[in-house]
Amino acid sequence: MTRRVLLALTLAAALLAVAAPAWAGSPHFVNDQTTFAQDGDTLTVTFKEAGLGDEAQVDYLLDATFQCVNPGGNDPQAGNKQSFETAAALPVQNGQVSGSLSVTAVLQPKCEPPMAVAVRSATLTDITNNLSVSL
């Protein structure tokens, strides 16, 4: 009888060891479905992240640095860079998230023609899984 109990416990432990990796995901951004697009003072990142396993939602942060530039594309002054960010919690469906986040620059002093707003850097971070993709 002791051998049967020991065998049953060994089989149960083996099943748990094999099943555990199936619950885990392998999160990653799908590169060909991640785009950064600027429209005026607004930057929008459209993305897809897959391999999220059984997570219910993922927290994201979009951080971008904007700057006024002159018509030649040069930075007229060193102190006019400003960073802006936005965050969102998006639901996971079938182990993936497809979504978009936007951030709008409100530069001070205001960037007026002939100057234009340019995105100097941007990073979308999956805070839940500590993954990032950059412009």
Secondary structure, 3 states (H helix, E strand, C coil): CHHHHHHHHHHHHHHHHHHHHHHCCCCEECHHHCEEEEECCEEEEEEEEECCCCCCEEEEEEEEEEEEECCCCCCCCHHHEEEEEEEEEEECECCEEEEEEEEECCCCCCCCCCCEEEEEEEEEEECCCCEEEEC
